[in-house]
């Protein structure tokens, strides 16, 4: 989800809820402790230089269970971040503490913002020697085509 879509969704909801893909709710008293732009400048395993940028939110839980962040407050934080940091309409990456700090993409189900699991991937699979996955075919789905049929021309 890009920042503009997130801001648009914030204007349609009364309470701000985050949930993991497995249905676990982020406690309602979470804080957004950081809003920023992260630039990752790197070389992939094929030797190609790459630059990736995301808007980053960090969610954090404290022991102040009386606290609940409202959508308008988040919009105000984003507006300040856009003004001071020059944040653009980039994809959002959310950091959230589980067993370790996890990084998540963001989705929306109409009620809750969904922390969507991210996966690593090889960006240069054509040049780093990873064989392409072979297509799996069930033997029962193979249609036998015999060339040795009458008039087939093979004999």
ZIFEN-V316706 format. One record per helix or strand of 2 or more residues. SS is the DSSP state (H for helix, E for strand). FROM is the first residue (numbers start at 1). TO is the last residue. If there is no record, write none. Layout:
BEGIN
ss=SS from=FROM to=TO
ss=SS from=FROM to=TO
END
This chain:
BEGIN
ss=H from=3 to=10
ss=E from=18 to=20
ss=E from=30 to=43
ss=E from=49 to=61
ss=H from=71 to=85
ss=E from=91 to=97
ss=E from=101 to=108
ss=E from=113 to=117
ss=H from=139 to=141
END
